[in-house]
Amino acid sequence: MKAIDVKNITKQYGDFFAVKDLSFDVPSGSVYGLLGPNGAGKTTTIRMIMNVIIPDKGSIRVLGEKMSEKMKRRIGYLPEERGLYPKMKVGELLVFLAQLKDFRGNQAKDAIDKWLKRFSLLEWRDKKVEELSRGMQQKVQFIATVLHKPELIILDEPFSGLDPVNTKLLKDIMLEMRDEGVTIIFSTHRMEQVEMICDNICLINKAQSVLKGNLDEIKKEYGKNMVILEYDGNARKIRDYPDIEKLDDYGKYMEIKLKDGADPQKLLSSLAGKVKIDRFEIKEPTLNAIFIDKVGEKNE
Amino acid sequence: MRFLSIKWGRKMNKIFAVLKREYIQIVRTKAFILATILGPVIIAAFIFVPILVSVISVGDQERIGVIDVSQEVYQELEEKLDFKLRDGRRRYILEEYKVTDDPEQLKEGLNQKVLAGDLSAYMYIPENIIEGGTVEFAAENVSDFEKVSSISKVLNTVIVEKRLKEAGLDPGKVSKYMEQVDFKTQKVTKKGVEEDTGGTFIISYILVLILYMTLIFYGQIVLRGVIEEKTSRVVEIVLSSLRPFQLMAGKILGIAAVGLTQYLIWAVFGIALSSYGSSLVSGFFPQASGFKIPSIPAYVFVYFVVFFILGYFLFSTLYAAIGSTVNSEKEAQQLGTPLTMMLVIPILLMMFVMRSPESTLSVVLSLIPFFSPILMLLRICILLPPFIQIFGSILLLILTTIAMVWLAGKIYRVGLLMYGKRPSLPEIIKWVRYK
């Protein structure tokens, strides 16, 4: 079953296309990554899925139905532009947001305490939101998104601004929820996060989709002609090697794409003695490499 | 039907949740508690403090110097200027200063005494006073109207009597002939004729000002609330659960409930004040008995609440729309000024309408929807206009409000999610046409 089915949607502001003829579908119970550089059209797409803005053309079906007000209860949405009422107490605010989802009573209170505990925020329940740090506020926003046990969770840049510890916590929770059958779609421009948790992706650039499908299949398609090299020494000696098609050097770490048919073993033997090699690994291309390849510009 | 009612119930639940949040958040702020308690205290203070001060204060004796060049006035002035302090002592003690060759030098000396506090004032009565000269009254403080006028009155009586005697007339008779005609104002109402002691004017003025201030005050609360939701970026989270219109409705209703709560508290206070106030005052201070707090007819209160609610809905929806288009309170002040002017203009027209409440212009002005809450209420306070006029203004107000709610809802929906540059008017008009 498709949790989200987007067909040929277009959104235009004057002459500018925010999204152009975009189609993709999100399988139920999977984690779906919506990737793309800043300004590619990810947030516009998500807002159209949420019915916050209406597409000029195309259709969107969510959980098998046309998006409507009563669907909002089955969905958890963390927008990119997010914040909380600064003067409200954390607990009160969560009760309020749960009420808006028709989730009330003791059940809601228990769920709030459970989530606050999970994020180590229980002792902040009776503090005002404005007393919380930005990271803590972000965790509260996430709790508000998932509190009412939605079937579908839509997260716009969920990891932005989180420290590594909380990034890991959020990732773990997302995977746990997937295992419980929840469908998750999230947008990001950080490739390593997608690689860790996504089953499927859609890569958007300049309002259009440039690559989509199952992550493993996409990687396989690109073939095993990627070499990861950790080294110490003069990189020029590596660059001179004739069979290299593309090279991304980070100083001590290098991603090398070889020409079709080139033998990585030959590269290894030619490098021996010229530089100190700490790691030499032949693998599928990283998503970062695919991204750069497709988008044609370097991503942070 | 059952399904429909569940759906309806859900929608109302969400609006009610927003309403409750707004209400609780505002009612427990210090600003609200202070305004609610201090409001009546300040009004009560305005009414009671002057009475109490005049009742309690004994006052001090004052020494007033008199230079009587005419040599005819001092004796009688001393006799007649016999105001008493509360403890029975004379309020004014006169001191005569004999005229010298150099009156200017004498005055200069008295100036010094006034400055030093030996005298509170002095009078210079010229030689030709009986023929119509001018008396000079010099003091450090000449703005005590009651003191100056009471002294000048006594002085007048003394001099006029002298003039009459010189002309061979009997002052007693003349003053009887000259007695002022009694002029009693009476207000004609449906219930008959009742005496009006100027209370109508004051009550109308106070009620209309309260309406004006609360409309602006609560309109601003709505405005600030919308801006807070926008700038704190909470709005899109909230909108993932309900429609923009539900959010707007909940907010406006919640703040209306705050306003009505405040009125209720003030009304209880006001009723207590007008029923027990007089007896309370005279109980503590028997000297002040006879003091009467004017009473207000019940229908005025009813119309007051009706016009507050309707005016509030009209203005607050527009304030909400303005709040949704801006990114800061500063921008909102600029954009909100024309709307606030719609409340200020009727206040400027108040005096005119009070003077001629039944002129065609007053009738027309009080039917214009943005002006009618203030001007129609004012006309109701002064003299109850024909019911058809009141009904007409209420109907026009309701129709305009519905149109504005529709318009504001459209602007609000788009504006809430627009950050960055403030939109121009053509852009806002374009928003209204969005589907």
Interface residues (C-beta under 8 A of the other chain):
Chain A: R47 M50 V52 I53 I54 E69 K70 K72 R73 I75 G76 Y77 L78 P79 E81 R82 G83 L84 Y85 P86 K87 M88 F96 L97 Q99 L100 K101 D102 Q141 A144
Chain B: K7 R10 N13 K14 A17 V18 R21 Q25 E228 E229 S232 R233 V234 E236 I237 V238 L239 S240 S241 L242 R243 L417 Y419 Y434 K435
